Amino acid sequence: MKHLTVLLLVGLAPGLAVAETVADRHLWREQRLFQPSSTTAEGITGPIRLSGYHAGKTTLTFGDKKTVVLTSVGGGVGAWDAARPNEKTTGEIFRLSRDPGPLNIGNFLCGNPKTHPARYIVFLDGPPEGGAPMLRAAVFWSKKAPRDINSPGLCATLNYTAD
């Protein structure tokens, strides 16, 4: 009978039940180094490091050693992957503590931070590349949190492989 109750809870409130079980296994919740696997990621951020997920927060360190604190504002299943826009994927939305300013070779996450400051980053797991797990990211400058990849303010999509 307990199994039936759990299944009903998952069916009635998938965001609540899945958030505590499946979400814990996502790459963005691990303390890990990620190497750029797209020319955009290479040119803007270089390698990135996530500090691990604690109480809804993680620290993102860019290749040039600048850091920002990321605070989770939610997430879930939706169309988050620009490479696969018709597929539903699980993503988690984080608010950046601040725009990091110029990064790798003077590039910005969203262009001029005075007019388009990076405000949100969404992480999702991508299909493995060359056997290595892949982390994808979408960066937004909008004042409101994005709801999917087609939300206003999308300014960069970045791909990384996990070390």
Residue pairs with C-beta under 8 A, 6 or more apart in sequence:
6 17
9 16
9 17
10 17
10 18
14 77
15 76
19 76
22 90
23 29
23 75
23 90
23 92
26 90
26 92
26 123
26 124
26 125
27 34
27 123
27 125
27 133
27 134
27 135
27 162
28 50
28 53
28 58
28 92
28 123
28 124
28 125
28 135
29 52
29 53
29 58
30 50
30 52
30 53
30 162
31 50
31 51
31 52
32 49
32 50
32 162
32 163
33 47
33 48
33 49
33 162
33 163
34 47
34 48
34 49
34 50
34 135
34 160
34 161
34 162
34 163
35 47
35 160
35 161
35 163
36 42
36 45
36 46
36 47
36 48
36 158
36 159
36 160
37 129
37 134
37 159
37 160
37 161
38 157
38 158
38 159
40 156
40 157
40 158
40 159
41 137
41 158
41 159
41 160
42 104
43 104
43 105
43 107
44 103
44 104
44 107
44 108
44 109
44 156
44 158
45 62
45 63
45 103
45 104
45 109
45 158
46 62
46 63
46 64
46 103
46 104
47 63
47 160
48 60
48 61
48 62
48 63
48 160
49 60
49 61
50 58
50 59
50 60
50 61
51 58
51 59
51 60
51 61
52 58
53 72
56 71
56 72
57 69
57 70
57 71
57 72
58 69
58 70
58 94
59 67
59 68
59 69
59 70
60 67
60 68
60 69
60 70
60 96
60 121
61 67
62 100
62 103
62 104
63 103
63 104
64 103
64 104
66 100
66 101
66 103
67 100
68 96
68 97
68 98
68 100
69 96
69 97
70 94
70 95
70 96
70 97
70 121
71 94
71 95
71 97
72 92
72 93
72 94
73 93
73 94
73 95
73 120
73 145
74 92
74 93
74 145
75 90
75 91
75 92
75 93
75 122
76 90
76 91
77 88
77 89
77 90
78 88
78 89
78 91
78 147
78 148
79 85
79 86
79 87
79 88
79 89
79 148
79 149
79 150
80 89
80 90
80 91
80 122
80 124
80 136
80 138
80 148
80 149
81 87
81 89
81 124
81 126
81 136
81 149
82 138
82 149
82 154
82 157
83 126
83 136
83 157
85 149
85 150
89 124
89 125
90 124
90 125
91 122
91 123
91 124
91 138
92 122
92 123
92 124
93 120
93 121
93 122
93 145
93 146
94 120
94 121
94 122
94 123
95 119
95 120
95 145
96 118
96 119
96 120
96 121
98 117
99 108
99 109
99 110
99 113
99 117
99 118
99 119
100 109
100 118
101 108
101 113
102 108
103 109
108 118
109 118
109 139
109 155
109 156
110 116
110 117
110 118
110 139
110 140
110 141
110 153
110 155
110 156
111 141
111 155
116 141
116 153
116 155
117 141
118 139
118 140
118 141
118 155
119 140
119 141
119 142
119 143
119 153
120 139
120 140
120 142
120 145
120 146
120 153
121 137
121 138
121 139
121 140
122 137
122 138
122 139
122 140
122 146
123 135
123 136
123 137
124 135
124 136
124 137
124 138
125 133
125 134
125 135
125 136
126 134
126 135
126 136
126 159
127 134
128 134
129 159
129 161
130 161
132 161
132 162
133 161
133 162
134 159
134 160
134 161
134 162
135 159
135 160
135 161
135 162
136 157
136 158
136 159
136 160
137 156
137 157
137 158
137 159
137 160
138 146
138 149
138 154
138 156
138 157
138 158
139 154
139 155
139 156
139 157
139 158
140 146
140 151
140 152
140 153
140 154
140 155
141 153
141 155
142 151
142 152
142 153
143 153
144 151
144 152
146 152
146 153
146 154
149 157
